[in-house]
Amino acid sequence: MAIGASSACFYPLETKDSLIEIGKLGLDTAEIFFNADSELTGSYLEELKKIQSYYGIKTDSLHPFTSCCESFFFFSRYEKRFYEMAEYYKKFYEAANELGAKYFVIHGAKFPSEIGEEEYFERFAHLIEDGKKAGITVVQENVFSTCAGNPEFLKRMKNYLGDDFRFNFDVKQMRKCNFVYDDFVPCFKNSIVNIHVSDHNKEETCMPPGKGEFDFSRLFKEMKNVNYNGNYIIELYRHNFDSPSEIRDSYDYLTKKLNFVEKA
């Protein structure tokens, strides 16, 4: 378990430079959000591995730059495209293995989906199986404007997939969908493998942790009670902070709170 940051915090800074920023801040855990196909193989992937090694960064989860297209790729009525894109996504699983990541995060279909729920779940199960063969766990994230932004959809997905259902919980996306903590964590806490953290107040839905009113102590306590051993990843948009040092401040704030809960 660790506090880390997503390379997405620094977008549109190039991916390798974003990873360097995380390393320069002294964080040893990162989530990589790829931004181009060329970053998945060859010399670019080798450069990412060298950056990880130099700064002692562990990468536990990956996001694909194709998240915005997943409705079209996987959850449309055109079945042939689904199988072709499922093959393409194996490149991401291979990159995940190279970087030592365990989790691959999917946003899923925009709401309303072009296909029915059961077919959505069946196709997601296919992606999960592909991931398993590569040693990677494919997980669903709750994202604003997607089917999975709604906890009721996620409950039905969990019922369908059973033990294969794994969840990336994003508190920012929860707020953007006008849901609250109790709509998600009590239902899915045993399925959560990765958590995106940010803060908020009455005016802003996304702020650096420690600058708003989100109850991180409660989150840490509840996840401790179910033996959660995943990471807490700071994921902000670049306009949510003025200086990269604010990411470090958030890391220090969260680390202090997490350590207090763990020692209690």
N, C-alpha and C positions, 0 to 999 in steps of 0.2 A: 504494500500500500504506500502511495506517495502522492505528494502535491506536485503537479506539473503544469505545463502550458501547451496550448495548441499553436502550431505554426500559423494557423489561420488568423491569430491575433494581429499579425503584421502584414496581412494581405493589403495591397498588391505587391509587397516586397517579394522578391523571388524566393522560392521554397528553401533553397540551401542557405540563403542569407537570413531567412526567418529562423532557421534552426540554429545558425550561429548566434543570433540575437538571444535565443533562449539559453544557449551555453554561456554567453558573456554575462548573463544575469545570475549565473551560478545555479540554475535549475538543472537537476539531473534526470528529469522525466519529461518526455514530450509526446505530443500527438502530431503526426504529420498529415497535413492536408495537401495532397498532390494537386498541381495546377496545370500539368501538361503531360501528354503521352511520353514525351522524350525523357521525363524524369523517372520513368519506371524501370529503365534498363541501362546497361552500358556504363559509360564514364560518369554520367550524372548520378546514378545510383551508387557507384563506388565513391563519389565525392561525399554523398550523404553519409555513407558508412564511415568515412574518414573523419567527418565532423563529429559524428556520434562518439567515435573512439577518442578524439582529441579532447572533447569536453566531458567525457564520461556520461553521455546521455543514453538513457534507455528509452526506446520507443515501444510503446505497448499497443497503440491503436493507429489505424490509418483511415483516411477519408478519400474517396475518389473525386477527381475534378468533374466527373460526369454525374454528380448527384442531381443536378438540375434536369437531367435528361432521363431519369429512371422511369418516369411514367411512360415515356416513349419507348425506351429500351425493353423494359420488362413487363409492364402492366397495361399494354395495349391489346387490342384484339388481333394484332398481327403476330401469330405464334412463331413463325419462322425467325423473326427478328429477335424474339426472346432467346432462342437457343444460340443464335450467333453472338449475341451480346453476353450471354452467360459464358461462352468460350473466351470472349475478350476479357472478361473480368478475372480470368485466371492469371492474367498478367499482374493484376493487383495483389493476388494471393502470393505469387512468386516474389514480388517486391517486399511484401510483408515478411516473408520468411527471411529474405536477405537482411532486412533491418531488425529482425528479432521481435516483430510485432505479433501479438496473439489475436487481436480483434480487428475486424474490418466492418466499418459502419455504413449502413445503407439508410438513405432518407425515405425511399419508397415513392409511391404514387401520389400525385397531386389529388386533392379532393375536388369533385367526386371522381373516383376511379372509373376508367373505361370498362374494366372487367369487374365481375362480382367478387365478393369477399373470399369465398372458398377457392376460387381460381387464384386470387392474389396469394392466399396462404400456401397453395400447392406450388406456385412458382417460387415463392420465398423458400419453401422447403427444398426445392431443387438447388437454389443458390447455397443454402446451408450445407447440403451434401457435397457440393463441389468444394466448398471451403474445408470441410472435414477431411477430404481426400488430400488436401494440401497442408493440413495441420493448422488451419485458420478457423476461428469462430466468427461467423457472419452474424451481425447483430442489427436490430432495428432501433432507430432513434426516433424520438418524438419531435416532430418538426412542424412549425407553423405552416398552414395551408396544405398539409398532406393528410392522408387518411390516418396515419399514425400519430398525428397531433392530438387525437381524441382518445382518452383512456378507455372508453368503452370499446372502441375498435381494437385496441391493444389487448384488452381482456379476452375478446373473442379469438384474436390471433394466438394468444398464450394457450387457450383451451385447445385450439386446433393443433398447434405444434408441440404441446407438452413440454418435455424436458429440453427440447431443442430451442425453445424460445429464449433468446437472450436480448437484453435491453440496455441501450445507451440512454441514460436519463439526462436531459438537458433542462436546467431550471430556467434558463432564458427563454427557450422555446415554450415551456410550460406557461410562462407569464404572457407571452405573445398570443397564445391561444386562449387566454382568459380562464385558465384553470389554476388551481392552487396545489400546494404541496400534498395535501391529503387525498387528492384525486389520483396521485401516482405512487408515492412511496409505499404506503401500506399494502397496496395491491401487488406491486411488482418487485419489492425489495429483495426477494429471493432469486429474482431473475436478472438483477442489475449487475453488469460487469464493468461498466465505465460510467463516470458521472462528469458532465460538463457544468462547471460552476461559474456563476457571475452574481452580481448583487443588483439591487433595485431600490427605488423609492417610489413615491406616488407619481412622480413626473417621468421617470426613466425606467425602462424595462431591462436595461443592461448597463451595468456599471462595474468597475473593479471591485472584487470582494473586499469588504471592510469599509466601503464608502456608502453603503445603503442600509437596508433594514432586514435583509434575509437572515433567518435564524440558522446559521451554520452549526451551532452547537447541537441543535435538535437533529439536524441531518446526520452529523457524525455519530451521535448517540444511537439513533435508530439503526444506522448501518452497522455499527459495532454489535448491536444486539442480534443481528442475523449473520455475524461473522463475515461481513463484507471485507474482501481483501483486494479489491480493485483500486484504481487511482481516482483522484479528484483533479480534473483538468480545467485550468482556467481558460475559458474560451470567450473572447470579446471581439467586437469589431474595432477596426483601427480608430474610428472616430470616437470610441468610448473612453479613450485615455490620451493624455497629452504626451507623456514620456514613457519609454520602456521601463523606467525605474518604478512606475506604478505597478507593473506586473510583479516586480520583486517585492514591493510593499505588500501586495495581496498574498504572495507566497508566504511571507513572514507571518502575516496575520492569520492565515489559514493553518499554517504549521503549528503555531502557538495554540490555537483552539483545538486542533486535532490531537496534539500531544496531551493536552489537559484531559480530554475525554478518554484517551487511551489509558492514561495512568489512573483514572478514577476507579 
